[in-house]
């Protein structure tokens, strides 16, 4: 292989790698991961990231995003019972699925707070938040 053919091959390979990274990068993975939460609105990307439109250059995770990643990108009772941001509100209450079973609580259609932002508990009542999962289980028809 002559030198020019080698340079062209290397350039083509580099371009292919860049395209693959761009096509499989941030936005696609973020959207898929976001669907793993039972309630995504209104925080969307901000539930896990520091910015509302993460890119490969600005995809830093907040504390909840780091916990979600450490939990294998899995929403479950383990993650629901944590208080990732340390604001006194359990992740499950802020996300809208207090027991972490993957189903929103009652008529919940929006997150009550942001599990990745300290002191953003939302406007919902936090009374007995630690026992809400038990109460929910009593009324769920499985």
C-alpha positions as CSV (number, residue, x, y, z in Angstrom):
1,X,0.0,0.0,0.0
2,X,1.5,3.3,-1.0
3,X,1.7,6.3,1.4
4,X,-1.3,8.2,-0.2
5,X,-3.6,5.2,0.0
6,X,-2.5,4.6,3.6
7,X,-3.3,8.3,4.5
8,X,-6.7,8.1,2.8
9,X,-7.5,4.8,4.6
10,X,-6.5,6.4,8.0
11,X,-8.6,9.5,7.3
12,X,-11.6,7.5,6.2
13,X,-11.3,5.3,9.4
14,X,-11.0,8.4,11.6
15,X,-14.1,10.0,10.0
16,X,-16.0,6.7,10.5
17,X,-15.1,6.6,14.2
18,X,-16.1,10.3,14.6
19,X,-19.4,9.6,12.9
20,X,-20.1,6.5,15.0
21,X,-19.3,8.5,18.2
22,X,-21.6,11.3,17.2
23,X,-24.4,9.0,16.1
24,X,-24.3,6.7,19.2
25,X,-23.3,9.4,21.6
26,X,-25.0,11.6,24.2
27,X,-28.5,12.4,23.0
28,X,-29.6,8.9,21.9
29,X,-28.3,7.3,25.0
30,X,-29.8,10.0,27.2
31,X,-33.2,9.7,25.7
32,X,-33.2,5.9,26.1
33,X,-32.0,6.1,29.7
34,X,-34.5,8.8,30.5
35,X,-37.4,6.4,29.5
36,X,-36.3,4.1,32.3
37,X,-37.7,6.5,34.8
38,X,-41.4,6.1,35.4
39,X,-42.0,9.9,35.2
40,X,-39.7,12.1,33.2
41,X,-41.5,15.5,33.0
42,X,-40.8,18.3,33.7
43,X,-37.1,17.8,34.5
44,X,-36.2,15.5,31.5
45,X,-32.4,15.6,31.1
46,X,-32.0,17.8,34.2
47,X,-33.0,14.8,36.4
48,X,-29.6,13.3,35.7
49,X,-27.5,16.0,34.1
50,X,-26.2,19.5,35.0
51,X,-27.5,20.9,31.7
52,X,-30.9,20.6,30.0
53,X,-29.4,19.6,26.6
54,X,-26.4,17.5,27.3
55,X,-23.8,17.0,24.5
56,X,-20.7,14.9,24.4
57,X,-18.9,18.1,25.6
58,X,-21.3,18.9,28.4
59,X,-22.8,15.7,29.7
60,X,-21.8,16.0,33.3
61,X,-24.0,14.0,35.7
62,X,-25.5,15.5,38.8
63,X,-25.6,13.4,42.0
64,X,-28.8,11.5,41.0
65,X,-27.4,10.8,37.6
66,X,-24.2,9.4,39.2
67,X,-26.4,7.2,41.5
68,X,-28.5,6.1,38.5
69,X,-25.4,5.1,36.6
70,X,-23.9,3.3,39.6
71,X,-27.2,1.4,39.9
72,X,-26.7,0.1,36.4
73,X,-29.0,2.7,34.8
74,X,-31.9,0.8,36.6
75,X,-34.8,2.5,38.3
76,X,-35.7,0.3,41.3
77,X,-36.7,0.3,44.9
78,X,-33.0,0.7,45.9
79,X,-32.7,4.0,44.0
80,X,-36.2,5.1,45.0
81,X,-35.3,4.9,48.7
82,X,-32.1,7.0,48.4
83,X,-31.9,10.7,48.8
84,X,-29.2,11.4,46.2
85,X,-29.1,15.1,46.6
86,X,-29.4,15.1,50.4
87,X,-32.4,17.5,50.5
88,X,-34.6,15.3,52.7
89,X,-36.7,14.1,49.8
90,X,-36.4,10.5,48.7
91,X,-35.6,10.0,45.0
92,X,-38.9,8.0,44.6
93,X,-41.0,10.8,46.0
94,X,-39.3,13.4,43.7
95,X,-39.5,11.2,40.6
96,X,-43.2,10.2,41.4
97,X,-42.7,6.5,42.1
98,X,-42.0,6.2,45.8
99,X,-41.6,2.4,45.9
100,X,-39.5,2.1,42.8
101,X,-41.7,-0.5,41.1
102,X,-41.6,1.4,37.8
103,X,-45.2,2.6,37.9
104,X,-46.1,6.2,38.8
105,X,-47.8,6.8,42.1
106,X,-51.6,7.3,41.8
107,X,-52.4,10.0,39.3
108,X,-48.8,11.3,39.1
109,X,-47.9,12.7,35.7
110,X,-45.0,15.0,36.7
111,X,-42.0,14.7,38.9
112,X,-42.6,16.5,42.3
113,X,-39.0,17.7,42.4
114,X,-35.6,17.0,41.0
115,X,-33.7,14.2,42.6
116,X,-30.4,15.7,41.4
117,X,-30.9,19.2,42.8
118,X,-30.6,19.9,46.5
119,X,-33.6,21.6,48.1
120,X,-35.9,21.0,45.1
121,X,-38.5,18.8,46.8
122,X,-41.4,20.2,44.8
123,X,-44.7,21.4,46.1
124,X,-46.1,18.0,47.0
125,X,-46.6,16.9,50.6
126,X,-43.7,15.0,52.1
127,X,-45.6,13.7,55.1
128,X,-44.8,10.0,55.6
129,X,-42.8,9.8,52.4
130,X,-40.9,6.8,53.8
131,X,-44.1,4.8,54.3
132,X,-45.7,5.8,51.0
133,X,-44.4,2.7,49.2
134,X,-46.0,0.4,51.7
135,X,-49.3,2.3,51.5
136,X,-49.1,2.2,47.7
137,X,-48.5,-1.5,47.7
138,X,-51.7,-2.0,49.8
139,X,-53.8,-0.5,47.1
140,X,-52.1,-1.7,44.0
141,X,-54.0,-4.5,42.4
142,X,-51.5,-7.0,41.1
